[in-house]
Amino acid sequence: MRRRGLFLPAIAAPLVWLLLQSPAFAADSAVLKPVAPRSVPAGADRRLAQLLAQHRGKPVLINFWATWCEPCREEMPALASLATRWQAQGLTVLTVAVADNAKRVEEFLWETLPEKQTLPVLHDREQTISRAWDARVLPTTVVLDRRHRVVLRGQGAIDWDAPAIDKQLTRLIH
């Protein structure tokens, strides 16, 4: 008599383990990856376009996040520090809160950001901005050069204090 159904449980655990070992799931693997320069998505949201227009000629980092996203919570303090560190050199950091309400976002930032630090937040409750920018995984970060072309992209929590990030941003700004 043949036993049915033993094959799947026997291979399921090793397959899950292998999957979790892949770079997509590694906690420390999130980096900013160079992408072929391309224009920002047209017509995604007038509010974001207006914000970007205020920073014309400056590089901009846009971080898509949510209050329910644990990796977002982990990276937010370092992202705020990065914004402060690089502001004098011309880098603007903008954030987009995806599928959240304003009260929850305010509480989240109060809980996670170091004292006296803030980040500009654009609310994307309906996810129109995040979809247009292809931010399907949170957090997602997009970096624009001075001409506001997408040149770097990252998915997952990034260590914003890492020397490699500073090197990438230095090349972008200078």
N, C-alpha and C positions, 0 to 999 in steps of 0.2 A: 504494500500500500504506500502510495506517494504522499509525502507531507506537503501541503500547500502553504504558501505564505511565509516560509522560513527564509527564503532568499532575501527578500526585501529588508527584514529587520537585521539580518546578518551584515548587509552592506550599508545600511542607512547610517549607522554611527560613524564608520570610517569616512563616508562621503561628507557628512556634516563637518567632521573634524577637518578634512582637507579644504572644504569650502571656507571655513572660518580662518584657516591659515593663509588664505589668498590675500594679496595686497589690498584688495577692496575692503577687507574687514579688519585689517591691522590698524590698531589704534594710533600708532605713530607713523603711519605711512602717508598721511594726508600732506600734500605739498602743492605749491603753485606750479603748474606745468605750463610751459610756453605753448601758445597756439598761434596758428597763422593769423596775422592781424586781420580783423574783420570789423565791419561797422556794427554799431549797437543796433539791437532790434528796433525797427521803425514802428511807430504807432503803438508801442506796448502800453504806455501810460503817460499822459500829459504831465502828471506831477513829477515823475522821474525825469522826464525830458527838461522840465523847468529847473529842477535841481542841478542837473548836469550843465545846463546853460549858465548857471551862476558860477560854475567852476571851469569855464572854457579856458583852454590852454594849460590846464593843470591835470596831472594824473589823478585818477580816482579809483579807489578800491570800493567795491560794492559787495556787502556780505548779506546773503539771504539766510534767515534763521527763524526759529519758532520757540516759544516758551516751553513747549512740551518736548523739545529736542535736547536730550542729555549732552551730546557732543557740543551743541551750541552753548549750553550753560558752561561747559568746561573751557571753551575758547574765548568767551566774551571778555573776561577781565584782561587777558593779554591783547585782545583786539583793541580795547580802549586804550591800553598803554601804548600800543603801536600808533594809534591815531594821535596821541599827544606827542610822542617822540618824533614823528615824521611831519607834523603840521608845519613847523617852521621851514621845512625843506620843500613844501608845496604839495604834499600828498593830502588828498581829501578822502576821508573814510565815511561812507554812507552805509546805512543798514536798512534792510527791508524785512519787516516782520510778516511772515507768511501765515495766513489762515488763523489769525489771533485777534482777540479784542484788545482795545486800547488800554483798559484797566489792567489786564493780565500782563501786557507788555511793560507798562509802567512799574508794576510790582517786580517783575522779573529783573529789569534793569537796576532797580533799587537794591535788590538782593545780590546781584552778581557783580556789579561794577564797583571798582574801588571808590572810596569816598571822593567826592568832588569831581568825578569823571562822568562825562555824558557822551552819548553818541547820537547823531541825528538818526531818526527812525522814520521811515516811510511805511505806512500800514498798507498791506496787500491782502486784506481779508478775503477778497474774491479770487486771489491767486492769478490775476491777469498779468502782473509784472513777472512773477516767478515763472509762469508758463512761457511767456514770450522770451525770457532770458534762459530758458531750458534749465532752470534750477529745480530739478526733480528730486535731488538728494539734499538733505539739510545737515549741516550747513554747506552752502555752496558760495564760493567767492569768485568774483570776476574782477580783474584789474584792467583798467583802461589807460592807455598812454596819453600824452598831451593832446593828441588829435582825437581823443575819445574813440579809439579803436580797441577792441578786446584783444589783449596780448598775453594775458596769463589767466589761468582758471584752476580752481581747486575744489575738491569735494571732500567733505569730512572735516573734522576738527584739525586746525592747523596750529602749530606752535609758533605764534607770532613773535616770540622772543628769540627764535632760532637764528643763528648767524646767517644761514643760507637764505632766509627770507630777507634779511637786511641787504645781502648782496644783490638779490634780484631787484629789490626796490631801488638800490643805489644805481644800478644799471639803467633802470627805467627813468629815473629822475635826471641823471646827468648825461 
